[in-house]
């Protein structure tokens, strides 16, 4: 009979330990050449084997729930080596597993951390069962597939990473749920987009001249930065057609989420000018009338919205 411990009940120091992780370093122990400066990991469990065993998945803040069983976790630290594809990405927020029957309290997984190598990866998490000391375990193996990471000046993107339970992860879920999980069971797909800065040698600013008075039009960089804006290429479209949203005023390399009628569905990455664009389909079932599109940054600090009309079909 499978042993089933109680809930991952977390309080005080246990919760703090659950969310903490160490500094990022490459597999050879050296620091990564670029630090992760923001971004997002989207975790889709639509193809996972959790639902078959009566288990649901959701994230807790600041993770954001999107559509199609997709949850977005902010990337808050780590490092990357764009040349080799090696990276370590630390995630903010917790993943929570719950049984549909509700007989066992939810299992909370914090301290989420992705290690990506040139040909393989792993997803680590921290958990504390029965209120005990939090421990880290390798929850899942991550298959990188054949596609190489997309490297930009200010960031790196990996898509279609397939996660599957390790023996340790399968044992944890089996003991918690009382249902049988096995190594290799699917845990979903991961898409990773992180900012890494522009790289290269930073330019040293010139020493200011104390005798020179600033121009009345001069303003600090933060004041010069434009307020985020959003626009749609077509003011009106019919259901089933494509629409495109563009935005400006975001941070270079920043991951921007795209919500249609308050439903987060897509992401875009700001270029070096802080601009984004995303083409999306208008559902064939979309009702006639006004619809909203919102662009917002990873932590919701920068937002912009626009509206368009769904027109009657001829």
N, C-alpha and C positions, 0 to 999 in steps of 0.2 A: 504494500500500500504506500502511495506517495505521501511523504511527510509534507504537511502544509503549515508553514508558520503563519503568524498573524500579520497584520498590516505592516507596511513600511511606515510606521508611525514616527514622525520626525519632530523634534522640538529642540530649541536652543542650540547647543553646540553641535548636535547631530546634524541639524539642517545646515549650519554654517559649514561644517566639514563636507557635507554632501555637495555644496556648491563651489568649493574651493578646488583649484588645480594648480599645478606647478608651472614654472616657466617653460616656454617652448624651446626645443633644441632639435637639430637634425639628427639622423640616425647615427652619424659618426660622433655625436656629442658636441659638435660645434654649433654656434648660433646660426640661424637661418639668415641669408643675406638681406631678406626683406621682412619687415614686420607686418602682420595683418592689421590693417587700420580700419576695419569695418567690413560690413557685408552681411550676407545671409546664407543659411543652409535651409533649403526646402526639403522636407521629409514627407514623401507620399506613401501612405500605407494602403492604397487602393488595391495593390497586388500582393499585399502581405498575407500571411497565413494566420493572422491573429483572429480575424472575424470567424474563421472556421472553427475556432475553439472558444467562441463566445467572449472574446476579449476586444475591447475598444481602446483606441489610442487618441490622446489629445495632449496639447501642450499647455503649460501654465506660464503666465506673464514673466518676462516680456515677449514670450513666443506669441505668434499671431496665427489664428486658425483661418485657413483659406477654404476654397472649394475643393471638391473631389478628394476628400480625405487627405488634404495637404496642410502641413503646419510649417510655419516659417520661424526659424530660430536665428536670432542675431548672432553674428560672429564678433566676439569682443576681444580676441587676442590670438596669439600664436605667431607663426612665421611661415614663409614660403620660399621655395627655390624654383623660380619659373623655368630655369634651364633644365632641371632634372625632373620636375613635376613633384618633388617631395614637398610636403607641407604638414603642419600641425595647426588645427583650427579649434579654438575653444569657443563653445557656444553658451549663450545666456538663456536662462529659462530652464524649465524641467519638463521631462516627458512623463506622462502618467498613464498607466494601464489600469483598466477597470473591467470587471466581469459584468456581463449583461444581467446575470442572475442576481448580482449584488450581495452574494453570500460572503465575499472576502473583501476587506477594504482595499482601496487602490494601491498599486505599487508605484512609488515615485522614484524616478531616475534623474539625478542631477549631475553636475560637473561633466556634462557631455563634451567629448573631445574626439576629434577625427584625426587620425594619422594616415597620411596618404604617401605611399612610396611610388617608385617608378612603375611597379607592376602589381602592387597589392596595397591594401589598406585595412584599417580596423577602426571600429567605433567603440570608445570607452565610456563608461558611466560610473557614477558613484551611487550607492544605495545603502540604506541602513534598515535592516529588518528588525521588527520588535523593538524599535527605539534604541538599538545598539549602536556601536561605533560604525561610522560610515566606512565603506571599503570600495576601492576601485576594482572593476573587472572589465575584461574585454568582452563586451556584450555581443558584438557582431563582427564578422569578417566583411570587408568591403571589396567587391570586385570592380576594378577600374574599367574593364572593357577594352576595346581596341582604340577608342577615341582618345587622342592626346589632349591635355588641358589647353584651353584657349588662353594665350598669354597676351595681355595688353600692357601698355605703358604703365597704367595705374592699377592693374589687378590681374587676377587669374580666375578662370571659370572651369569647373569640371561638371559634366552632365552625365546623367544616366548611371550613377554609381549604385550597384545592387548590393544591399546589405542582407546577410544571412546569419542566423544565430551560431555562435561558437558553442562548443560543449558546455562551457561555463555559463553562457547566456541561456542555453536551453535548460540547464539544471535550475537556474534561478527562477525562470518562468514556470517550470513544472512544479517546483516546491511551493511557489507562491499561489498558483492557481489550482493545483490539484489535478490539472489536465496534462496530458503528455505532450511535451515539446521535444524536438530532436535537433541536433546540430545540423545545420544546412537549411532549416525552415526559413522561408523568406520573411524579412522584416521591413521590406519596402525599398523604394528608390530615393536616392539623395542627389540633389543638384546643389553645387557649391559655387558661390560667387563671392570673392573677397577682394578688398582693396589692399594694395601693397605700396602705395605711394608711387611717385614718378621714377624713383631710383636715380642712380648717378650721383655726382657730387653736387651738393646744394650750393646755390650761389650765395656768396657772402655779401650782405647789404653794405652799402657805403656808409661811412660814419657821418651822422648828420652834422650840418653846419649850424652852430648855435646862433650865428648872426643873421641867418636867413629866415625871414618870416614865411610861414606857410601860405600858400595861395588860398583865397577864400573858397575856391571850389574843391580844394584838397580835402579828403576825408579818410579816416581809418579804413583799413581793408574790410572790416566787418560792416561798416556803413555803406561802402561802395557795392557790396555784394547784393545782387538783385533779389527781391522777394520771389520765391518760386512761383511759376506761372504754368498754366496748362492750356492747350488749345487743341481743337479737333479739325482735321483737314476737310471734313464735310459736315455742314450744319445739319443736314438731314439725310438719312439713308433708309432703305427698305429692309425689313426683317430678312435675315439670311445673307446680307451683304457684308463687306468688310469696312471697318472704320480704322482710323489711325489717330492716336493721341500723341502729341509732342509736348515736351516740357522744358523749362529752362530755370536756372537759378539754384541748381542742386550742387553738391560737392563733387568735384572730379573723382571718378571711380566709385561713387556711391551707388549702392543698390537701391532702386526705387521700386516700390510695389505699386501695382496698377489694380484698382478696384472698380468694378463695373456695377453700378447700382448697389454700392456698399458691400459687394462680394469680391474679395481679393482673389484674383485669378492669375495674374501674370507678374513678371518682374522685368525691369530694364536696368541698364547700367549707364550712369552719366559719363559722358565723354570729358575730355580735358577742359571743355568750356562749360561744363555743368549742364549739358543738354541731354535729353533722353527722347526716345521715340519707340512706340510699340503699335504694331498692327494687330487688330483682334477682330474676330468674327462677331457679328450681331446675331444672336440666336434667332433661329427661324420662328420660335415661339414668342419673341419679344413683342410686347403690347405696343400699339400705336401711342405716340405721345412723347413726352420728355423723359430722357434717361441721363443719369449722371456718371461721370468718370472722375476718379480721384487719383492723384499721384501723391505718394507720401514716402518719406525716408524711413530707414530701418527702425528707428525709435519714435517715429511720428513727429519729429521736431520741425520738419519742413513739409508743408502740404500745399497742394494746389488742386483746383477742381474746375471742370468744364461740363457743359451740357450739350446734348444733341437730340434731334427728333427722330423717332422711328416713323416713317411715312407709310401711308396706306399703299398697298400694292395695286398696280394698274389692272 
